[in-house]
Amino acid sequence: MAQAATAEQFYSGALHRIGYFMAALALLLAAVAWWRFGLRPTVGFGFGCGIAYLNFHWLKRVIAGFVDRATGAATSQSGTGIVFRFLLRYILMALGAYVILTVSPASLNGLLAGLFLPVAAIICEALYELYAALVRGV
C-alpha cells in the first residue's frame, strides 16, 4: 500500500514537472538558437515558447473547468468563460504568428519551433517517468 501511495504522489506531480521542463528547455534551446541562428530567430523562438507555455497553462485550467462543470463542483466556472479561454488560446497564437511574420519573416521559423515546446517537455517527462519506474521502482 505504501508503494502505491508513493507512486500516486509521484505521478500526480507530472503536470508541475512538465512546466519546469518547459522553462528549462526554453532557456537552454534559446541559448542554442541564439548561438546557431542569431537574434531574430531566437526572438521568434522566445515568443513561441511564451505562447506555448501560456497555452499549456490555460489548457490545464480549461480542462479543470470542464471537469468541475461535469462533476457539479460548487466552484465551477461559467461555460462562457471556459469556451472564451479555449478560443483565446488560438487567437493569441494566430496573432503572434501574424505579428512575427509582418515584423520579421525570419523569426517565423523560430516562432513555430517554440510552439512545439510542450511536446519536448512531455517527452522529457516520459523519459523521467521511465527512469523512475526502472531504476527507483516507482
LINZI-V874750 format. One record per backbone hydrogen bond with DSSP energy under -1.0 kcal/mol. CO is the residue of the C=O (numbers start at 0). NH is the residue of the N-H. If there is no record, write none. Layout:
# LINZI-V874750
CO:NH
CO:NH
This chain:
# LINZI-V874750
0:4
1:5
2:6
3:7
4:8
5:9
6:10
7:11
9:12
10:13
12:16
13:17
14:18
15:19
16:20
17:21
18:22
19:23
20:24
21:25
22:26
23:27
24:28
25:29
26:30
27:31
28:32
29:33
30:34
31:35
32:36
37:41
38:42
39:43
40:44
41:45
42:46
43:47
44:48
45:49
46:50
47:51
48:52
49:53
50:54
51:55
52:56
53:57
54:58
55:59
56:60
57:61
58:62
59:63
60:64
61:65
62:66
63:67
64:68
65:69
66:70
67:72
72:75
77:81
78:82
79:83
80:84
81:85
82:86
83:87
84:88
86:90
87:91
88:92
89:93
90:94
91:95
92:96
93:97
94:98
95:99
96:100
97:101
98:102
99:103
103:106
104:107
106:110
107:111
108:112
109:113
110:114
112:115
113:116
115:119
116:120
117:121
118:122
119:123
120:124
121:125
122:126
123:127
124:128
125:129
126:130
127:131
128:132
129:133
130:134
131:137
